[in-house]
Amino acid sequence: MSTAIAFDFDKARFNMIEQQIRPWDVLDAKVLALLGEVKREDFVPEAYQSVALADLEIPLGKGEGQSMLAPKVEARLLQDLALQPGDSVLEIGTGSGYLAALMARQCARVISLEIDPALAQQARANLQAAGVKNVEVRTADACADQFAACNAGAPFDAIVLGGSVAEVPQELLSLLKTGGRLWAVVGRAPAMRATLVRAVAGGQHVEQPWDVSAPRLQNFPESSPFKF
């Protein structure tokens, strides 16, 4: 009679950090430590447990394109964003709640909007099970009524878009504090870029430091008045 061998998540997590994340120029010691502490497998659907720490986008729910970003993308996002302990963060696209859990360890508060009610409920359960208390998951279409659902809690120190958009809507940039920053994947396949927009006096400073692709966020416009 054969005995099933338990999957070694600790070894897989070590390999994820050393073989996926460090080679992607993520060298911030705090970010690397965080990825070792927050268990990604606790936020992954049961069917994908064995690949929870692989270099993959993990499918979520039943909607087209709904997925967790690859671990190396989440890690570099965190490094780019450089959250501070007192920061207030808006996340659009909660997904499984994993990225919110990571950010919650670095900042004061995360408000996260999820358009899919089932995903929002699962994210709340995942966060509660992980003991994360400073994330509020709201079921909402972030784009509806000129981004009205994003206003509660504004202005923010940071805004994170959990998927790609054609362009960054000006309505979201107006919700940043001076010195605040917005992170998103911007562009159209196959040409997308990680984009960091900082709110500075009199306008915005834009950096697009690396190539990356991500599924589209639902209902975001394919064009807007804001141009890079």
LOKOL-555441 format. One record per residue: z, y, x of N, C-alpha, C, O in turn. Coordinates in steps of 0.2 Angstrom, whole numbers, padded with zeros to 4 digits, always signed. Atoms other than C-alpha are relative to their C-alpha. Example, Ala and Ser with C-alpha at 12.3 -4.5 7.8 and 13.67 -1.06 7.14 Angstrom:
2
+0000-0006+0004+0039-0022+0062+0000+0006+0004+0003+0005+0009-0001-0006-0004+0036-0005+0068+0003+0005-0004+0004+0011-0001
This chain:
228
+0000-0006+0004+0000+0000+0000+0000+0006+0004+0004+0007+0009+0000-0006-0004-0005+0017+0008+0004+0005-0002+0006+0006-0008-0005-0006+0001+0006+0032+0009-0004+0006+0001-0007+0007+0007+0004-0006-0001-0002+0049+0006+0004+0004+0006+0010+0004+0006-0003-0005-0005+0001+0061+0021+0000+0007-0003-0005+0010-0005-0001-0007+0003+0008+0078+0016-0005+0005+0004-0005+0004+0011+0004-0005-0004-0004+0092+0021+0005+0005+0004+0010+0007+0001-0004-0004-0004+0003+0102+0035-0002+0008+0000-0006+0010+0004+0002-0007+0001+0002+0120+0029+0002+0005+0006-0001+0009+0008-0002-0004-0006+0012+0127+0044-0005+0000+0006-0006+0005+0009+0006+0001-0005-0001+0120+0056-0006+0004-0002-0009+0007+0002+0006-0003+0003-0015+0126+0045+0001+0008+0001-0004+0012+0002-0001-0008-0001-0007+0144+0045+0000+0002+0007-0003+0007+0008+0001-0002-0008-0005+0144+0064-0007+0000+0002-0009+0005+0005+0007+0000-0001-0023+0139+0065-0004+0006-0003-0009+0009+0000+0003-0005+0004-0028+0152+0052+0001+0007+0004-0004+0011+0005-0001-0006-0003-0020+0166+0062-0003+0000+0007-0006+0005+0009+0002+0000-0007-0025+0161+0080-0008-0001+0000-0011+0001+0005+0007+0001-0001-0043+0155+0076-0005+0004-0005-0010+0005-0003+0004-0004+0005-0049+0166+0061+0002+0007+0001-0003+0011+0002-0002-0007+0000-0039+0182+0062+0001+0004+0006-0002+0009+0007+0000-0003-0007-0035+0186+0080-0007+0001+0002-0009+0007+0005+0007-0001-0002-0054+0184+0084-0003+0005-0004-0009+0008-0001+0003-0005+0004-0058+0196+0071+0004+0007+0001+0004+0012-0003-0003-0006-0003-0049+0210+0081+0006+0002-0004+0008+0008-0005-0006-0001+0004-0033+0209+0070+0006-0001+0005+0008-0007+0006-0004+0001-0006-0020+0212+0084+0007+0003-0002+0012+0003+0002-0006-0004+0002-0006+0222+0074+0005-0006-0001+0005-0010-0005-0005+0006+0000+0010+0211+0077+0003+0000-0007+0005-0006-0009-0003+0001+0007+0017+0216+0060-0004-0003-0005-0002-0007-0009+0004+0003+0004+0002+0211+0051-0001-0008+0001+0000-0012-0004+0000+0007-0002+0001+0194+0060+0006-0003-0002+0006-0009-0005-0006+0003+0002+0019+0191+0057+0000-0001-0008+0003-0006-0011+0000+0000+0008+0017+0195+0038-0004-0006-0002-0002-0009-0007+0004+0006+0002+0003+0182+0037+0003-0006+0001+0001-0011-0002-0003+0006-0001+0014+0169+0044+0006-0001-0005+0008-0006-0006-0006+0001+0005+0028+0173+0031-0002-0001-0007+0001-0004-0010+0002+0001+0007+0019+0175+0015-0005-0005-0001-0010-0005+0002+0003+0007+0000+0013+0158+0010-0007+0001-0005-0006+0001-0011+0006-0001+0004-0005+0160+0004-0001-0006-0005-0004-0005-0010+0001+0006+0004-0005+0142-0003+0003+0001-0006+0001-0003-0011-0004-0001+0006+0007+0148-0016-0004+0004-0005-0002+0004-0011+0004-0004+0004-0006+0159-0023-0007-0002-0002-0011+0001-0005+0007+0004+0001-0021+0147-0023+0000-0005-0006+0005-0008-0006+0000+0005+0005-0026+0137-0038+0001-0007+0003-0002-0008+0008-0002+0007-0002-0020+0119-0037-0007-0004+0003-0006-0007+0008+0006+0004-0002-0038+0112-0035-0003+0002+0007-0006-0001+0010+0002-0002-0007-0040+0122-0019+0005+0001+0005+0004+0004+0010-0005+0000-0004-0024+0119-0011-0002-0002+0007+0001+0001+0012+0001+0003-0007-0031+0109+0004-0004+0005+0004-0005+0005+0010+0003-0005-0004-0042+0124+0009+0003+0007-0001-0001+0012+0000-0003-0006+0001-0030+0138+0005+0000+0005+0006+0000+0011+0005-0001-0003-0006-0029+0143+0023-0007+0000+0004-0007+0002+0010+0007+0001-0003-0048+0140+0027-0003+0007+0000-0001+0012-0004+0004-0006+0000-0060+0154+0031-0005+0000-0006-0011+0000-0005+0004+0000+0006-0066+0155+0013+0002+0005-0005+0008+0007-0005-0002-0003+0006-0066+0165-0003+0002-0005-0005-0003-0009-0006-0002+0005+0005-0056+0155-0015-0002+0002-0007+0001+0007-0009+0002-0002+0007-0063+0155-0033+0006+0000-0004+0011-0004-0003-0006-0001+0004-0051+0161-0046-0003+0000-0008-0009+0003-0009+0002-0001+0007-0052+0160-0065-0007-0003-0002-0010-0008+0002+0007+0002+0002-0069+0157-0074-0005+0005+0000-0011+0004-0001+0005-0005+0000-0077+0173-0072-0004+0000+0007-0002-0002+0012+0004+0000-0006-0092+0175-0060+0002+0005+0005+0004+0011+0004-0002-0004-0006-0087+0182-0043+0007+0001+0001+0009+0004+0005-0008-0001-0001-0068+0181-0046+0002-0005+0005+0002-0011+0005-0002+0004-0005-0061+0175-0030+0005+0004+0004+0005+0010+0004-0004-0003-0006-0048+0179-0016-0005+0001+0006-0009-0003+0007+0004-0002-0006-0055+0188-0001+0002-0005+0005+0007-0008+0005-0001+0005-0006-0056+0177+0015+0006+0003+0004+0007+0009+0004-0006-0002-0003-0040+0178+0025-0001+0005+0005+0003+0010+0006+0002-0005-0006-0048+0187+0040-0001+0007-0003+0000+0012+0000+0002-0007+0003-0054+0201+0028+0007+0003-0003+0008+0009-0002-0006-0003+0002-0037+0203+0020+0004+0002+0006+0008+0008+0005-0004-0002-0006-0029+0204+0037-0002+0006+0003+0001+0011+0005+0003-0006-0003-0041+0217+0044+0001+0006-0005+0002+0012-0003-0001-0005+0005-0039+0227+0028+0007+0003+0001+0008+0009+0001-0007-0002-0001-0020+0227+0030+0001+0004+0007+0004+0009+0007+0000-0004-0006-0023+0233+0048-0003+0007+0000+0000+0012+0002+0004-0007+0001-0035+0247+0043+0005+0004-0004+0005+0010-0003-0004-0004+0005-0023+0253+0029+0006+0003+0003+0008+0008+0001-0006-0002-0003-0008+0254+0040+0005+0003-0005+0008+0009-0004-0005-0002+0005+0004+0255+0025+0007+0001+0004+0009-0002+0009-0006-0002-0003+0021+0263+0028+0005-0002-0005+0004-0002-0011-0005+0003+0005+0038+0258+0020+0001+0004-0006+0003+0002-0012-0001-0004+0006+0038+0273+0008-0006+0001-0005-0006+0004-0010+0007-0001+0003+0020+0271+0002+0000-0003-0007+0003-0008-0009+0001+0002+0006+0015+0270-0016-0008-0002+0000-0012+0002+0002+0007+0003-0001-0001+0259-0018-0003-0002-0007+0001-0005-0011+0004+0003+0006-0014+0256-0032-0005-0005+0002-0009-0004+0007+0005+0005-0002-0023+0240-0031-0004-0001-0006-0002-0002-0012+0004+0001+0005-0038+0237-0042-0004-0007+0001-0007-0008+0006+0002+0007-0001-0042+0218-0044+0006-0004+0003+0006-0006+0009-0006+0004-0003-0026+0208-0043-0001-0007+0002+0001-0009+0007+0002+0007-0001-0034+0191-0043+0006-0004+0000+0010-0004-0005-0006+0004+0000-0020+0179-0038+0006+0003+0002+0012+0000+0000-0006-0004-0002-0008+0192-0032+0002+0000+0007+0007+0003+0009-0002+0001-0007-0008+0187-0014+0000+0006+0004+0004+0008+0008+0000-0006-0004-0014+0203-0007+0005+0005-0002+0008+0009+0002-0005-0005+0002-0002+0213-0018+0007-0002+0003+0011+0002+0005-0006+0002-0003+0012+0202-0011+0000+0002+0007+0006+0004+0010+0000-0002-0007+0007+0206+0007+0001+0007+0000+0005+0009+0004-0001-0007+0000+0006+0224+0003+0007+0002-0002+0010+0007+0001-0006-0001+0003+0022+0224-0006+0006-0001+0006+0011+0003+0005-0005+0001-0005+0031+0218+0010+0000+0006+0005+0004+0007+0009+0000-0006-0005+0025+0234+0019+0001+0007-0003+0002+0012+0000-0001-0007+0003+0027+0248+0006+0005+0000-0005+0009-0005-0006-0005-0001+0005+0038+0254-0008-0002-0003-0007+0003-0006-0010+0002+0002+0006+0028+0250-0023-0007-0002-0001-0011+0002+0002+0007+0001+0002+0012+0242-0029-0002-0001-0007+0002-0004-0011+0003+0000+0007+0003+0245-0046-0006-0004+0001-0011-0001+0004+0006+0004+0000-0010+0232-0048-0003-0001-0007+0000-0003-0011+0004+0000+0006-0024+0232-0061-0004-0006+0000-0008-0007+0005+0004+0006+0001-0032+0216-0067-0003+0000-0007+0000+0000-0012+0004+0000+0006-0046+0215-0080+0001-0006-0004+0000-0006-0010+0000+0006+0003-0044+0197-0084+0007-0002-0002+0011-0003+0003-0007+0002+0002-0028+0193-0094+0003-0006+0002+0009-0006+0004-0002+0007-0002-0027+0175-0089+0002+0001+0008+0007-0002+0010-0001-0001-0007-0028+0180-0070+0006+0005+0001+0010+0003+0005-0006-0004-0001-0015+0194-0073+0006-0003-0001+0011-0003+0002-0006+0004+0002-0003+0182-0081+0002-0005+0006+0008-0005+0008-0001+0004-0005-0005+0170-0067+0002+0003+0006+0007+0001+0010-0002-0004-0005-0003+0183-0054+0007+0002-0001+0011+0002+0004-0007-0002+0001+0013+0189-0062+0005-0006+0002+0010-0006+0005-0003+0006-0002+0019+0171-0061+0001-0002+0007+0006-0004+0010+0000+0001-0007+0014+0169-0043+0005+0004+0004+0009+0002+0008-0004-0005-0003+0023+0185-0038+0007-0001-0001+0012-0001+0003-0007+0002+0001+0039+0180-0047+0002-0006+0003+0008-0006+0006-0002+0006-0004+0039+0163-0039+0001+0001+0007+0005-0002+0010+0000-0002-0007+0037+0171-0022+0006+0005+0001+0007+0007+0007-0006-0005+0000+0052+0183-0026-0002+0007+0002+0001+0011+0004+0002-0007-0001+0041+0199-0025+0002+0004-0006-0001+0002-0012-0002-0004+0006+0049+0212-0036-0003+0007+0000-0001+0011-0005+0003-0007+0000+0040+0228-0031-0007+0001-0002-0011+0005+0001+0007+0000+0003+0023+0224-0039+0000+0000-0007+0003-0004-0010+0000-0001+0007+0019+0229-0056-0008-0002-0002-0012+0002+0000+0007+0002+0002+0003+0219-0063-0001+0003-0007+0002+0001-0012+0002-0002+0006-0005+0228-0077-0007-0003-0002-0012-0003+0002+0006+0003+0002-0019+0220-0088-0004+0006-0002-0002+0009-0007+0003-0006+0002-0032+0234-0089-0007+0000+0004-0008-0003+0009+0006-0002-0003-0050+0239-0086+0000+0006+0004+0001+0011+0001-0001-0006-0004-0049+0251-0071-0005+0005-0002-0003+0011-0001+0005-0005+0000-0065+0259-0075-0001+0004-0007-0004+0009-0008+0001-0002+0007-0063+0262-0094+0003+0008+0000+0008+0010+0003-0002-0007+0002-0062+0281-0100+0002+0004+0006+0007+0007+0007+0000-0003-0006-0065+0288-0083+0006-0002+0004+0010+0003+0007-0005+0003-0004-0052+0277-0074+0007+0002-0003+0011+0004+0001-0006-0002+0003-0038+0282-0086+0006-0004+0002+0011-0002+0003-0005+0004-0001-0028+0267-0083+0003+0001+0008+0008-0002+0009-0002-0001-0007-0027+0272-0064+0005+0006+0001+0008+0007+0006-0004-0006+0000-0018+0288-0068+0008-0001+0000+0011+0003+0004-0007+0001+0000-0001+0281-0071+0003-0002+0007+0001-0007+0010-0003+0001-0007+0009+0282-0055-0003+0004+0005-0001+0005+0011+0003-0004-0005-0003+0294-0047+0004+0006+0002+0008+0008-0002+0005+0002-0005-0005+0302-0034+0003-0006+0004+0009-0007+0004-0002+0006-0004-0005+0287-0022-0001+0001+0007-0005+0005+0009+0001+0000-0008-0003+0285-0003-0006-0004+0002-0009-0003+0007+0006+0005-0001-0016+0271-0004-0003-0003-0006+0001-0004-0011+0004+0004+0005-0029+0263-0015-0004-0005+0003-0007-0004+0008+0004+0006-0003-0036+0246-0012-0005-0003-0006-0002-0004-0011+0004+0004+0005-0051+0239-0021-0001-0007+0002-0004-0008+0008+0000+0007-0002-0051+0220-0021-0006-0003+0000-0007-0009+0000+0006+0003+0000-0069+0218-0022-0005+0006+0002-0003+0011+0004+0004-0005-0002-0085+0227-0018-0003+0005-0006-0002+0003-0012+0003-0005+0004-0093+0243-0026-0006+0003+0003-0007+0003+0009+0005-0003-0003-0109+0252-0024+0001+0006+0003-0001+0008+0009-0002-0006-0003-0101+0268-0021+0007+0001-0002+0010-0002-0007-0007-0001+0002-0083+0275-0022+0000+0005-0005-0002+0011-0004+0000-0005+0005-0080+0284-0038+0005+0006+0002+0010+0005+0005-0004-0006-0001-0074+0302-0036+0007+0000-0004+0012+0003-0001-0006+0000+0004-0061+0299-0050+0006-0003+0004+0012-0001+0003-0006+0003-0004-0051+0287-0038+0002+0004+0006+0008+0004+0007-0002-0004-0006-0052+0298-0023+0005+0006-0002+0009+0008+0002-0004-0005+0003-0044+0312-0034+0007-0002-0001+0012+0002-0002-0006+0002+0001-0029+0301-0036+0004-0001+0006+0010-0003+0006-0004+0000-0007-0024+0301-0017+0004+0006+0001+0001+0012+0000-0004-0005-0003-0011+0311-0010-0004+0003+0006-0008-0001+0009+0002-0003-0007-0016+0323+0005+0002-0005+0005+0008-0006+0006-0002+0004-0005-0016+0311+0019-0001-0008-0002+0000-0012+0002+0001+0006+0002-0019+0296+0008-0006-0003+0002-0011+0000+0004+0006+0003-0001-0032+0283+0010-0002-0005-0005+0002-0009-0008+0002+0005+0005-0043+0272+0000-0005-0005+0004-0008-0003+0008+0003+0005-0003-0050+0255+0006-0005-0004-0005-0002-0005-0010+0004+0003+0004-0065+0247-0001-0006-0003+0004-0007-0001+0009+0007+0003-0002-0081+0236+0002-0005+0004-0004-0005+0003-0010+0005-0005+0003-0095+0248-0001-0007-0002+0002-0009-0004+0008+0007+0002-0001-0114+0244-0003-0003-0005-0004+0000-0007-0009+0003+0005+0003-0126+0232-0009-0002-0006+0004-0004-0004+0010+0002+0005-0004-0130+0215-0003-0007+0000+0002-0011+0002-0001-0005+0003-0005-0134+0211+0011+0004+0005+0004+0007+0003+0009-0003-0006-0005-0128+0228+0018+0006+0003-0003+0005+0007-0007-0006-0003+0002-0110+0231+0014+0004+0001+0006+0004-0002+0011-0004-0002-0006-0097+0239+0025+0007+0001-0003+0008+0004-0008-0007-0002+0001-0078+0240+0025+0000+0008+0001-0002+0010+0006+0000-0007+0000-0075+0258+0021+0008+0003-0001+0011+0001-0006-0006-0003+0001-0059+0268+0023-0001+0008+0000-0004+0011+0004+0000-0008+0002-0058+0286+0015+0006+0003+0000+0011+0001-0003-0007-0004+0000-0044+0298+0020-0001+0006-0004-0006+0010-0003+0000-0006+0003-0040+0312+0009+0003+0006+0005+0009+0005+0007-0002-0006-0004-0039+0328+0020-0001+0006-0003-0005+0007-0009+0000-0007+0003-0037+0346+0016-0008+0002+0000-0011+0002+0005+0007-0003+0001-0054+0352+0008-0005-0006-0001-0011-0004-0001+0005+0006+0001-0062+0334+0007+0002-0006+0002+0008-0008+0001-0001+0007-0002-0063+0317+0013-0003-0002+0007-0008+0001+0009+0003+0002-0006-0065+0309+0030-0001-0008-0001+0003-0012-0003+0003+0007+0002-0075+0292+0029-0001-0003+0007-0004-0001+0011+0002+0004-0006-0075+0278+0042-0003-0007-0003+0000-0009-0009+0002+0006+0002-0085+0262+0040+0000-0005+0006-0006-0006+0009-0001+0003-0006-0079+0252+0054-0003-0007+0001-0004-0010+0007+0003+0007-0001-0086+0234+0051-0003-0003-0006-0003+0000-0012+0004+0004+0005-0098+0223+0041+0004-0005-0004+0008-0009-0001-0004+0005+0004-0091+0213+0027-0004-0001-0007-0007+0004-0009+0003+0001+0007-0097+0206+0010+0006-0002-0005+0010-0006-0002-0005+0002+0005-0087+0204-0006-0003+0000-0007-0007+0003-0008+0002+0000+0007-0089+0200-0024+0001+0006-0004+0005+0010-0002-0001-0007+0004-0092+0215-0036+0006+0000-0004+0008-0005-0007-0005-0001+0005-0078+0222-0045-0003+0001-0007-0009+0005-0007+0003+0000+0007-0082+0221-0064+0000+0007-0003+0005+0011-0002+0001-0006+0003-0088+0236-0073+0000+0007+0004-0001+0012+0001+0001-0006-0004-0089+0248-0058-0007+0002-0001-0012-0002-0001+0007-0003+0000-0104+0260-0059-0004-0002+0006-0001-0002+0012+0005+0001-0006-0119+0256-0048-0002+0006+0003-0005+0006+0009+0002-0006-0004-0121+0274-0044+0006+0005-0002+0009+0005-0008-0005-0006+0002-0109+0290-0044-0002+0006+0004-0006+0006+0008+0002-0006-0003-0110+0308-0039+0003+0000+0008+0000+0004+0012-0002-0001-0006-0100+0304-0023-0004-0004+0005-0006-0010+0004+0005+0003-0005-0111+0300-0008+0003+0000+0007+0006+0005+0009-0002+0000-0007-0107+0295+0010-0005+0003+0004-0005+0003+0010
